[in-house]
Amino acid sequence: MRFQGQVAIVTGGAGGIGQASAKLLASQGARVVVADLNETVGQAVADSIRAAGHEASFHFVDVSSYESVESLVQYAVDTYGQLDIMFNNAGIFGDGSHNVIDLPIEEYKRTIAINQDGVFYGIKAAADAMKGAGGVIINTASIYAYIADKNQFPYHASKAAVVGMTKAAALELGRYNIRVVAIAPGMIDTGLIDAWRDDERVWNTIQKAHMRRKLGTAEQVANVVAFLASDEASFLNGHAYFVDDGAASFKR
Ligand SMILES: NC(=O)c1ccc[n+]([C@@H]2O[C@H](COP(=O)([O-])OP(=O)(O)OC[C@H]3O[C@@H](n4cnc5c(N)ncnc54)[C@H](O)[C@@H]3O)[C@@H](O)[C@H]2O)c1
């Protein structure tokens, strides 16, 4: 088993990408802490992993609070004795209705608090727990760290910061044998983009943004997350890896 004996935390574990990743890591031997704001769904994800014969538990986290993230990491170490894989994945998407001039300051701050501060807190707390034995930290960025869309100013800011933090943390944590990488997904068919689902014109545009005219699935992203967490990726460090069917490399 790829992750036998290892312990993983997945934030945003009740959502699409987090849920698929938690299930895949657990099915490959990891003991997984499913962490999310959403207790009902998060608990159900952990239950379904256990029902499939693997090890998992749910722990509440609000990634915009350092105390909450610190107690999540403490829970993993207290419960399972170690932490090997930290997937800082929880995130939100803005409502897409404000340009930068009209953007309410509070909306900007809320997105940064979850998408950016949350990843910083996850890196900080996980690295402290991993510094004795090493580990892997994976952060969820986005193609929107690299290409811009209208009315998503805070999302772009936060995801570009995730890429920057990934590089800086990889540089500082290499001495502890901690790898820090990021993923930059294209549009993935999860609840995050539900707001666009009912508008056929918008949905078609999103599909066409990918080279094979289809959105990605959470499982396709989870496969990359598991690869990055594994020893097969042992020379990958300090970069964000696109999981986007080429969406960020062609002109629309
Ligand atoms: N779906 C996409 O098209 C897409 C594309 C690029 C990047 N991403 C990124 O992937 C990550 C996962 O998104 P998803 O597509 O699975 O969306 P999702 O909405 O299905 O899952 C996000 C999860 O994060 C949780 N969450 C939100 N705020 C939180 C907080 N403060 N503390 C703890 N948990 C919180 C939610 O409860 C939810 O379960 C996000 O960082 C998102 O920005 C998604």
The ligand as an SDF file (V2000), in Angstrom:
LIG
                    3D

 44 48  0  0  0  0  0  0  0  0999 V2000
  -13.8230   23.3740   -8.4600 N   0  0  0  0  0  0  0  0  0  0  0  0
  -12.9770   24.0930   -9.1840 C   0  0  0  0  0  0  0  0  0  0  0  0
  -13.2400   24.3950  -10.3660 O   0  0  0  0  0  0  0  0  0  0  0  0
  -11.6650   24.5350   -8.6150 C   0  0  0  0  0  0  0  0  0  0  0  0
  -10.6830   25.0280   -9.4880 C   0  0  0  0  0  0  0  0  0  0  0  0
   -9.4520   25.4460   -8.9800 C   0  0  0  0  0  0  0  0  0  0  0  0
   -9.2190   25.3870   -7.6250 C   0  0  0  0  0  0  0  0  0  0  0  0
  -10.1950   24.9150   -6.7920 N   0  0  0  0  0  0  0  0  0  0  0  0
   -9.8890   24.8930   -5.3660 C   0  0  0  0  0  0  0  0  0  0  0  0
  -10.0470   23.5770   -4.8820 O   0  0  0  0  0  0  0  0  0  0  0  0
  -10.2950   23.6240   -3.4790 C   0  0  0  0  0  0  0  0  0  0  0  0
  -11.4510   22.6820   -3.1560 C   0  0  0  0  0  0  0  0  0  0  0  0
  -12.5980   23.1470   -3.8280 O   0  0  0  0  0  0  0  0  0  0  0  0
  -13.7610   22.2030   -4.3820 P   0  0  0  0  0  0  0  0  0  0  0  0
  -13.8430   22.4460   -5.8450 O   0  0  0  0  0  0  0  0  0  0  0  0
  -13.6040   20.8400   -3.8650 O   0  0  0  0  0  0  0  0  0  0  0  0
  -15.0030   22.9730   -3.7360 O   0  0  0  0  0  0  0  0  0  0  0  0
  -16.0950   22.5330   -2.6720 P   0  0  0  0  0  0  0  0  0  0  0  0
  -16.9220   23.7530   -2.4540 O   0  0  0  0  0  0  0  0  0  0  0  0
  -16.7400   21.2780   -3.1290 O   0  0  0  0  0  0  0  0  0  0  0  0
  -15.2250   22.2100   -1.3640 O   0  0  0  0  0  0  0  0  0  0  0  0
  -14.6600   23.2250   -0.5630 C   0  0  0  0  0  0  0  0  0  0  0  0
  -14.7560   22.7680    0.8880 C   0  0  0  0  0  0  0  0  0  0  0  0
  -14.0770   23.7250    1.7090 O   0  0  0  0  0  0  0  0  0  0  0  0
  -14.8570   23.8780    2.8910 C   0  0  0  0  0  0  0  0  0  0  0  0
  -14.5640   25.1630    3.5250 N   0  0  0  0  0  0  0  0  0  0  0  0
  -14.9210   26.4090    3.1030 C   0  0  0  0  0  0  0  0  0  0  0  0
  -14.5020   27.3250    3.9810 N   0  0  0  0  0  0  0  0  0  0  0  0
  -13.8560   26.6540    4.9690 C   0  0  0  0  0  0  0  0  0  0  0  0
  -13.2260   27.0580    6.1620 C   0  0  0  0  0  0  0  0  0  0  0  0
  -13.1660   28.3500    6.5420 N   0  0  0  0  0  0  0  0  0  0  0  0
  -12.6650   26.1050    6.9440 N   0  0  0  0  0  0  0  0  0  0  0  0
  -12.7580   24.7900    6.6060 C   0  0  0  0  0  0  0  0  0  0  0  0
  -13.3670   24.3530    5.4970 N   0  0  0  0  0  0  0  0  0  0  0  0
  -13.9070   25.2840    4.6830 C   0  0  0  0  0  0  0  0  0  0  0  0
  -16.2920   23.7760    2.4340 C   0  0  0  0  0  0  0  0  0  0  0  0
  -17.1810   23.4580    3.5190 O   0  0  0  0  0  0  0  0  0  0  0  0
  -16.2090   22.6710    1.3930 C   0  0  0  0  0  0  0  0  0  0  0  0
  -16.4450   21.4140    1.9520 O   0  0  0  0  0  0  0  0  0  0  0  0
  -10.5670   25.0920   -3.1480 C   0  0  0  0  0  0  0  0  0  0  0  0
   -9.3850   25.6470   -2.5730 O   0  0  0  0  0  0  0  0  0  0  0  0
  -10.8170   25.7190   -4.5020 C   0  0  0  0  0  0  0  0  0  0  0  0
  -10.4930   27.0860   -4.5430 O   0  0  0  0  0  0  0  0  0  0  0  0
  -11.3930   24.4640   -7.2550 C   0  0  0  0  0  0  0  0  0  0  0  0
  1  2  1  0
  2  3  2  0
  2  4  1  0
  4  5  1  0
  4 44  2  0
  5  6  2  0
  6  7  1  0
  7  8  2  0
  8  9  1  0
  8 44  1  0
  9 10  1  0
  9 42  1  0
 10 11  1  0
 11 12  1  0
 11 40  1  0
 12 13  1  0
 13 14  1  0
 14 15  2  0
 14 16  1  0
 14 17  1  0
 17 18  1  0
 18 19  2  0
 18 20  1  0
 18 21  1  0
 21 22  1  0
 22 23  1  0
 23 24  1  0
 23 38  1  0
 24 25  1  0
 25 26  1  0
 25 36  1  0
 26 27  1  0
 26 35  1  0
 27 28  2  0
 28 29  1  0
 29 30  1  0
 29 35  2  0
 30 31  1  0
 30 32  2  0
 32 33  1  0
 33 34  2  0
 34 35  1  0
 36 37  1  0
 36 38  1  0
 38 39  1  0
 40 41  1  0
 40 42  1  0
 42 43  1  0
M  CHG  2   8   1  16  -1
M  END
$$$$
